[in-house]
C-alpha cells in the first residue's frame, strides 16, 4: 500500500501536466487534397446510409416500443444529422473554398466569405458546432445499450419467471 501512494501521486502530476499542455482541437478536421476529402465525404455518406438502415430496421421490427431501442433510434437520427452537418462543413471549407478561416489568437478566428456574406459565415460557424449533435447521439446510444443490458439481465435472472 505504501508503494501505491507515490505511484498515484506521480500519475496525477503527470496527468495534470498533460492536461495543462494540451493544444486546441477543432470540431472538424481537414484532409489532404483531393482524395482524402472525397474518401472522407464518402465515409460520411456511408454512415448516413447505415444509420438510415438501422432506423428502418428498428421500425420494421417494432423494436422502438422498448425504451432501450428507442434511445438507439434517437442516436441513429442524431448521427444522421451529425453526418449531414459534417459533410456541409467539409463542403463549404474544403471543396468549394467558399469559407476562409484566419486564426486571430488562441480563442478567436475570422471567418471570411466572398462579398462579406454574413449569413453564410454564421451558418458555417453554427455548423462547426457539430458536437452539439454528436455528444447527445453518443449519450443516447450509451443509455440505450445500458437499458437493453439491464432488461436482458432482468429477463435472465433466476427470480424472473415467464
N, C-alpha and C positions, 0 to 999 in steps of 0.2 A: 504494500500500500504506500510505503514511503517513496518508492520509485515512481509511482504513478503521478504524484503531485507535481514534481518538477517537469515531468514529461507533458502533463496537461498545461502547465503554465507556459512552457515553451511553445506548445501548439497554439495556444490562444494568442500569444505575442506574434507568432508568425502570421496567423490569420488576420490580426489587426493591421499588421504592416502591409499585407497583400491587399486588404480592403482599402486602406488609405492611399495606396499607389495605383489604384485602378484607373484605367483610361476610359473616356466616354465611349459609349456604344450607340450606334444609330439603330432605328427601328427596322429599316430595310437595308439590305446590303447591295452593293453594286457588283457587276460581273464583267468579265472580260468581253471585249467586243469581237464579233457579234455572236459567236457560237454559244458562249457561256450564258448570255442573256436569253437566247432562243430556247436553249435546253431548260433553263430555269422557268421560263414562261410556260413551256410545255408541261413541266412538272406541276406548276400551279393548276393548269387546266386538268391534268390527270387527277389531281387531288380533288378538284371540284366534282368531276365525274364520279369518282369513288364515293365521296360523301353523298352525292345525289342518289347513287345506287343504294347506299346504306339506308338513307331516308326512305326511299321507295320500298326496300325490303322490310323495314320495320313496320311501315303502314300496311303492306300486303299481308303480313302475318299477324296483324293486330297486336303486336307486342307493345305498342305505345300506350296501351291501357295500364301497363305496370309502371310504377314510378321510376325504377332504375332505367328501363328502356326509354322512357320519356326524356330523362336527362340526357341520355346518349343521343336521342333525336335532336334535342336542342343544341348539343355540342356539334352535331353534323351540320346543322343550319348555320350556326355561328362560324364554323370553319369554312363553309362555302362563301359566306360574306367576307371573311378574312382573306381568302384567296383572291376573290374579285378585287378587293381593296389593294392587295399587294401587287396584283397584275396592273392595276391602274397606275399605281405609283411608279412601278418599273417603266411602264409605257411613257408616262409624262417625262420622267427624268432621264431615261436612258435610251429609249428607242427613237423618240421624235425630238429629243433635246429641246423641248418646249420650256423646261424649267432650268434655271441656272442657280445653283446653290453656292453662296460665298460665305465661308466661316468668318465671323467677326471676332469672336473670342470663344472661350470655353462654353459659354451658355447661350450665345446668340449667333444666329445665321441670317443671311439676307437671301430672300427668295426673289429672283428676278424673272419676269416674263416679258415676252415681246409686247411692245406698246403699253407697258405697265398695266396689264390686265389684272387688277387686284383680286377679282373673284377667283381666277384660276390659282393664284398664289394661296388664297385662303383655303380653297378646295384641296390643293396639294398638301398644305400643312395639316388639315384635318385628316386627310387620308394617311399621312405618315403616322398618325396615332393608332396604328393597326393593332397595337397591344390591347386596346380597349375592346377588341373583338376576340383576339386570341386567348387572352387570360381567362375571360369568362367561359370560353369554349372548353379550355382545359379543366376549369373548375367543374363544369357540368359533366364532362367525361369522367373525371375522378369520382364525383358524387354518384353518378350513375353506376359505375363499376363497383363502388363501395356498397351501394344499395343492393345490387344484384348478388354480391358476395354474402351480405347479411341474410338475404332471402334464401339463398342456397343453403347456407349453414343452418338456418332455422328449419328448413324443409328436411334436412338430413339428420337433425338431432333425434336422439332416441326417444325423447318425450313427445315428439310430433307424430301423431298417428293419422294417416289419411282417412 
